[in-house]
Amino acid sequence: MKNQVWNSRFLIILALAMSLFLLIGASAYADDDAGLNAEAMDELRDAGVDKYLGTSVSTEIDYGVWTRHDFDRNLTPDPSYPSGFRPDGPVCIAGTDYSVFTKEGDPKKLLIFLQGGGACWQNFYNCNILASSQSPPPAGPFPGVFDSGSPDNPFADYSVVYMPYCDGSTFGGDNDVHDASFPFGPTRHHRGLRNASAGMDVAGERFPNAKQITVMGHSAGGVGVAAFAPFLARFVFGNDTKLTVYNDAGPIAVNLGTPPWLGGPDIPWLSVWARQNDWQFAQFYPQSCIDDGRCNAFGQQTGIINWRLENDSSIREGFYETDSDRTNRFFAQGDGTLMDPQVYRNLILTEHGALNEAYPRRYKRFIVSADDTHGAVQVTAGTPNFPFPQPFKFYDQEANGTHLTEWATEFVRIGARQSKFGWKDIVEDYVPVPIP
C-alpha cells in the first residue's frame, strides 16, 4: 500500500515537473515561431518594399531540367527616355529582358538563389549586363549547392528558384539614370527590387507549399539577401515557414571614405554617394531603422540586418567570407584599387561581429583566413594565390577544422537545440595570403 502511495506521488511530481519543463521550453522558444512582427510588416509596406509583388507577367519555357520564366518588359511610350520608351516591367540594366529559372525538387524545401555579378554606378561600370549570360546549364553539371547528387549537399533535394543578376544595383535599386557615358545604352535601369520581386512571385506561384526556405545570394546577390530579399520572402510565404538567409561573400560593408564636411570628398565617398543617388535603395528602409540611425544611406548597410533580426524572431542568417577576398576588396575600396587585406578583415569582423554579438544564436559567420577567393557556393574564379577556378569549394573549404558543408547543414537544420549544439560562429585567426 505504501509503495502504491509513493508511486502515485512520484508520478504526480514527475507529471508536474514535465509540465513545468514544457512550459519553460515553450516560453523560451515562443519567439522562434513568431516570424516578422506585424508592426515591422507595416513599416516595410509604408516604405514600399512590397510594391512590385504581384505586378509582373511572365511566360514559361522548358529549359532542360529547368523552367525559364521570361518577364514582359511592359514598354510604355515616354519621350523623356532617349529610346522613346520606358520599361515598366522587370529588365536588366541596359533595358534587355529579364528571366528567372525554377527546378523541381522537394515541394516543401526551397532554395531561392540570387546570383552575383559586380555593381555599376556613375563612371564605374563593373557589373553583369545580360540575364542570359547567367543562364544555368540546361542539363548540368550543377556545381556547389546546385548538385542534387552529392550526399554532402544539404540543399540536394531542394526545389530551386534561380535569379540571374543584371540590374547593377545588388537587387536593391529602383531608379533609372540617363547616362551618356554608360557603354551599353543611354539609360541605366537599376531595377533590382523589381526583378527580385518578380522572382519571388514565381517562387510563390511554383512552390506555394514550401515550409523550409533558404534565401541565398552570392556576391552582389549576397548583398541582396542581406538587404530586402528576406522581407519579400516573408511577404510571399508568410511567417509559417522556417526561413534562413545564407550570404555567400556579400559583405554589405565598404570604405565610407571622407565626406565633404570632414575635408573630402574623396573618391570612395563619392562612390558611396553615387550608389545611393543612382540606385535609390534607401527609400525602402523602414522608418524606425532610419530614426535610430541603423539605416543610413551613407553609412554601413549592415544596419538593415540588425533591424531584421530584431523584428523577425525566428529568422537565422549566416555569412561566409574569406578575409582576403580579392573581388570584394576591389568593390569595397571604392576607388578602383584593392583594399589592404587586414583593413578588409577588420571591416567585416567589425560589422558582422557586431551582429553576432547582438544575436549570437541567430547570426553566425564562417570566416576563412589565408584565402583570397570569392564565395564558395558555386564555381569560384581563380586568383593570384589560387590561379585555377575552384569548382568544389563548397565541399572542400573548411575553417578551424569544420567543413563548410557541415556548417551549412547545421545552419538549415531547424530545431530548438540546433543553434546551441550544432551551428557555430567560426572565425579563423589571421594568416596573410602570399600575394596580397
C-alpha positions in Angstrom: 0.0 0.0 0.0 2.8 2.4 0.9 4.5 1.6 -2.4 1.4 2.4 -4.3 1.0 5.8 -2.5 4.7 6.5 -3.1 4.4 5.6 -6.8 1.3 7.8 -7.2 3.1 10.7 -5.6 6.2 10.1 -7.8 4.0 10.1 -10.9 2.3 13.3 -9.9 5.6 15.0 -9.2 7.0 13.7 -12.5 4.0 15.0 -14.4 4.2 18.4 -12.7 7.9 18.6 -13.5 7.4 17.7 -17.1 4.6 20.3 -17.4 6.9 22.9 -15.9 9.7 21.9 -18.3 7.4 22.1 -21.3 6.0 25.5 -20.1 9.5 26.9 -19.7 10.6 25.4 -23.0 7.6 26.8 -24.8 8.3 30.2 -23.3 12.0 30.1 -24.2 11.2 29.3 -27.8 7.9 31.2 -28.2 9.6 34.0 -30.2 11.2 31.4 -32.5 7.8 30.8 -34.1 6.7 34.4 -34.4 8.5 35.4 -37.6 8.3 39.1 -38.7 6.1 41.0 -36.4 3.1 43.0 -37.7 4.5 46.4 -36.9 7.6 45.7 -38.9 5.5 44.4 -41.8 3.5 47.7 -41.8 6.7 49.7 -41.8 8.0 47.8 -44.8 4.8 48.3 -46.6 4.9 52.0 -45.8 8.4 52.1 -47.3 7.2 50.3 -50.5 9.3 47.2 -50.1 6.3 45.0 -51.4 5.1 47.4 -54.0 6.2 45.3 -57.0 5.0 42.0 -55.7 2.2 40.7 -57.9 2.8 43.2 -60.7 4.8 41.2 -63.2 3.7 38.9 -66.1 5.9 36.0 -67.2 5.9 33.3 -69.8 7.1 29.7 -69.1 9.5 27.9 -71.4 11.1 24.5 -70.9 14.8 24.7 -70.4 16.3 21.3 -69.9 15.6 20.3 -66.3 14.7 23.8 -65.6 11.7 26.0 -66.4 12.6 29.5 -67.6 10.3 32.4 -66.8 10.6 35.3 -69.2 9.1 38.6 -68.0 7.2 41.2 -70.0 9.2 44.4 -70.1 5.9 46.3 -70.4 7.3 49.1 -72.7 5.5 52.3 -72.3 5.9 55.4 -74.6 7.8 58.1 -72.7 9.5 60.9 -74.6 11.8 61.7 -71.6 13.7 58.5 -72.3 16.3 58.6 -75.1 14.8 55.4 -76.5 11.3 56.9 -76.5 10.1 54.0 -74.3 10.2 53.3 -70.6 10.1 49.7 -69.5 7.7 49.3 -66.6 8.4 45.6 -66.0 11.5 43.7 -64.8 14.5 44.4 -67.0 18.3 44.3 -66.9 20.4 47.4 -66.6 20.5 48.1 -70.3 16.8 47.6 -70.7 17.0 44.0 -72.0 14.8 41.1 -71.0 14.9 39.5 -67.5 14.2 35.9 -66.7 14.4 33.6 -63.7 14.6 29.8 -63.6 12.9 27.1 -61.5 13.8 23.5 -60.9 11.6 20.9 -59.2 12.6 19.2 -56.0 11.0 18.6 -52.6 8.0 20.9 -52.8 8.4 21.7 -49.1 12.0 22.7 -49.3 13.0 25.7 -51.4 16.3 27.4 -52.2 15.9 30.9 -53.6 19.2 31.9 -55.1 20.3 35.4 -56.1 23.3 35.4 -58.4 26.1 37.9 -58.3 27.9 40.0 -60.8 29.5 43.2 -59.6 27.9 46.6 -59.5 27.5 49.7 -61.6 27.2 53.4 -60.7 28.2 56.7 -62.4 31.6 56.2 -64.2 32.0 52.8 -62.5 30.7 50.1 -64.8 31.7 46.7 -63.4 28.5 44.7 -63.5 26.9 41.9 -65.4 24.7 43.3 -68.2 22.5 40.4 -69.5 20.4 37.9 -67.7 21.0 35.4 -70.5 24.8 35.4 -69.7 24.0 33.8 -66.4 21.6 31.1 -67.5 22.2 27.8 -65.7 23.3 24.8 -67.8 20.1 23.2 -69.1 21.1 19.7 -68.1 24.1 20.1 -65.8 26.7 19.6 -64.4 25.5 21.6 -61.4 28.3 22.5 -59.0 28.2 23.5 -55.4 24.8 24.0 -53.8 23.0 23.0 -57.1 24.5 19.5 -57.1 21.4 17.3 -56.4 23.6 14.1 -56.4 26.0 14.9 -53.6 25.3 13.3 -50.2 27.2 16.2 -48.6 25.0 18.9 -50.0 22.3 20.0 -47.5 20.3 21.5 -50.5 20.5 18.4 -52.7 16.7 17.7 -52.6 15.5 21.3 -52.5 13.4 22.9 -55.2 15.3 25.9 -56.7 14.4 29.4 -57.9 17.5 30.8 -59.6 17.6 34.6 -60.2 20.3 35.9 -62.6 21.7 39.3 -61.7 21.8 42.1 -64.2 20.4 45.3 -62.6 23.8 46.6 -61.4 22.3 47.6 -58.0 22.6 44.4 -56.0 18.9 43.6 -56.2 18.0 46.7 -54.2 17.8 49.6 -56.6 14.7 51.3 -58.0 15.8 54.1 -60.3 16.6 54.9 -64.0 19.6 57.1 -64.8 20.1 58.6 -68.2 23.9 58.3 -68.6 25.6 59.1 -71.9 28.8 57.5 -70.6 27.3 54.1 -70.0 28.7 51.9 -72.7 25.7 49.7 -73.1 22.9 52.2 -73.7 21.6 55.7 -73.0 19.9 54.7 -69.8 20.8 52.6 -66.8 17.8 50.7 -65.4 18.6 49.9 -61.8 15.5 47.6 -61.3 16.9 45.4 -58.6 13.9 45.4 -56.2 11.5 44.9 -59.1 13.5 42.0 -60.5 13.8 40.3 -57.1 10.1 40.8 -56.5 9.3 39.2 -59.9 11.4 36.2 -59.0 9.8 35.9 -55.6 6.4 36.0 -57.2 7.5 33.0 -59.3 8.7 31.3 -56.2 5.3 31.7 -54.5 3.4 30.5 -57.6 5.5 27.5 -58.3 6.2 26.3 -54.7 3.3 27.5 -52.6 3.8 24.7 -50.1 7.4 25.4 -49.2 7.9 25.3 -45.5 11.7 25.3 -45.2 13.2 28.2 -47.2 16.7 29.4 -47.7 17.2 32.7 -49.4 20.8 32.5 -50.6 22.9 35.1 -52.5 26.4 35.1 -53.9 28.5 38.3 -54.0 26.1 41.1 -55.3 23.3 38.6 -54.6 24.7 38.2 -51.1 24.1 41.9 -50.6 20.6 41.4 -52.0 19.8 38.7 -49.4 21.4 40.9 -46.7 19.0 43.7 -47.6 15.5 43.3 -48.9 15.1 39.7 -50.3 14.2 38.1 -46.9 11.4 40.6 -46.5 10.0 39.7 -49.9 10.1 36.1 -48.8 8.1 36.9 -45.7 5.5 38.8 -47.7 5.1 36.0 -50.2 5.3 32.9 -47.9 4.3 34.4 -44.5 5.6 33.5 -41.1 4.6 29.9 -41.2 7.9 29.0 -42.8 11.4 28.2 -41.5 13.4 30.9 -43.1 17.2 31.1 -43.2 19.4 33.6 -45.1 22.7 32.4 -46.5 25.0 35.3 -47.5 27.9 34.0 -49.7 30.5 36.8 -49.9 28.2 39.8 -49.9 29.9 41.9 -47.2 27.4 44.8 -47.4 30.2 46.9 -45.8 32.6 49.3 -47.6 35.1 52.0 -47.3 32.9 55.0 -46.5 35.7 57.5 -47.5 35.9 61.1 -46.4 32.7 63.2 -46.7 32.8 66.9 -47.7 32.1 68.1 -44.1 35.3 66.3 -42.9 37.7 67.6 -45.6 36.5 65.5 -48.6 35.0 64.4 -50.7 37.4 61.7 -51.8 36.7 59.1 -54.4 35.5 56.3 -52.0 32.9 58.8 -50.5 31.8 59.8 -54.0 31.3 56.1 -54.7 29.1 55.8 -51.6 27.1 58.9 -52.7 26.8 57.7 -56.3 25.4 54.3 -55.3 22.6 55.9 -53.3 22.0 58.6 -55.8 21.8 56.1 -58.7 20.2 53.2 -57.0 17.9 55.0 -54.6 17.9 52.0 -52.3 17.4 53.9 -49.0 13.8 54.7 -49.9 13.0 51.2 -48.8 14.4 51.4 -45.3 11.8 51.2 -42.5 11.3 54.4 -40.7 12.3 53.2 -37.3 15.6 51.9 -38.7 16.3 55.4 -40.1 15.1 57.1 -36.9 17.5 55.2 -34.6 20.4 55.6 -37.1 21.0 52.0 -38.0 19.8 52.6 -41.6 21.8 55.4 -43.2 22.4 55.6 -47.0 25.9 57.0 -46.3 26.8 54.6 -43.5 27.4 50.8 -43.4 24.4 48.9 -44.7 24.6 46.1 -42.1 22.0 48.1 -40.0 19.1 46.6 -42.0 20.3 43.1 -41.0 20.3 44.2 -37.3 16.8 45.7 -37.7 15.5 42.4 -39.4 17.0 40.2 -36.6 15.3 42.5 -34.0 11.9 42.3 -35.7 11.9 38.7 -37.1 12.4 36.5 -34.1 12.7 33.2 -36.0 14.9 34.1 -38.9 18.6 32.9 -38.9 21.3 34.3 -41.1 24.8 33.1 -41.9 27.7 34.9 -43.6 30.5 33.2 -45.4 33.7 35.0 -46.4 37.4 34.8 -46.9 39.2 37.6 -45.1 41.4 38.5 -48.1 38.6 38.2 -50.7 40.2 39.9 -53.7 37.0 40.7 -55.5 35.4 42.3 -52.5 38.5 44.2 -51.7 38.2 45.9 -55.1 34.5 46.8 -54.7 34.7 47.7 -51.1 37.6 50.1 -51.6 35.6 52.3 -53.9 38.4 54.0 -55.9 39.5 51.3 -58.3 42.3 49.9 -56.1 42.4 47.0 -53.7 41.7 47.4 -50.1 44.5 46.2 -47.8 43.7 42.6 -46.7 44.0 43.4 -43.0 41.8 46.5 -43.4 39.2 44.4 -45.1 39.3 41.8 -42.4 38.9 44.4 -39.7 35.9 45.8 -41.6 34.0 42.6 -42.0 34.9 41.4 -38.4 33.7 44.7 -37.0 30.4 44.9 -38.9 29.4 41.2 -38.9 30.9 40.6 -35.4 28.5 43.2 -34.0 25.6 41.3 -35.5 26.8 38.0 -34.0 27.3 39.8 -30.6 23.8 41.2 -30.7 22.1 38.0 -31.9 24.6 35.1 -31.1 22.0 32.3 -31.7 20.7 33.6 -35.0 23.6 35.3 -36.8 26.8 33.4 -37.3 29.9 33.6 -39.5 32.2 31.3 -41.4 35.4 33.4 -41.9 38.4 31.7 -43.6 41.9 33.2 -43.5 44.9 32.7 -45.8 42.5 32.7 -48.7 41.5 35.4 -51.3 38.9 33.5 -53.3 35.4 34.9 -53.7 32.5 32.9 -52.4 32.1 29.1 -52.2 28.6 28.0 -53.1 29.3 27.6 -56.8 32.4 27.6 -59.1 34.9 30.1 -57.7 37.1 32.1 -60.1 40.9 31.9 -59.8 43.1 34.5 -58.0 46.8 35.1 -58.0 47.0 32.8 -54.9 44.6 30.2 -56.3 45.2 30.5 -60.1 42.7 28.0 -61.2 38.9 28.0 -60.8 37.7 26.2 -57.7 34.7 24.1 -58.6 34.4 22.2 -55.3 35.0 25.0 -52.7 31.6 24.3 -51.1 32.7 20.7 -50.4 36.4 21.1 -49.5 36.5 24.5 -47.8 37.0 24.4 -44.0 37.7 26.7 -41.1 39.1 25.7 -37.7 38.5 22.0 -38.6 34.9 22.4 -39.6 33.9 21.8 -43.2 31.6 24.4 -44.8 29.1 21.7 -45.8 28.8 20.7 -42.1 28.3 24.3 -41.1 25.7 24.8 -43.8 23.9 21.6 -42.8 23.6 22.7 -39.2 22.6 26.1 -40.3 19.5 24.9 -42.1 18.6 22.2 -39.6 15.8 23.9 -37.7 15.3 22.9 -34.1 15.4 24.1 -30.5 18.9 22.7 -29.9 20.4 23.4 -33.3 22.0 26.8 -32.7 23.4 25.9 -29.3 24.9 22.5 -30.2 25.5 22.4 -33.9 25.7 25.6 -35.9 28.8 27.6 -34.8 30.3 31.0 -35.3 33.7 30.4 -36.8 36.4 33.0 -37.4 39.9 31.8 -38.2 43.0 33.7 -36.8 44.5 35.9 -39.4 47.1 34.4 -41.8 48.1 36.7 -44.7 47.9 35.5 -48.3 51.3 35.3 -50.2 50.2 37.8 -52.9 48.0 40.5 -51.3 
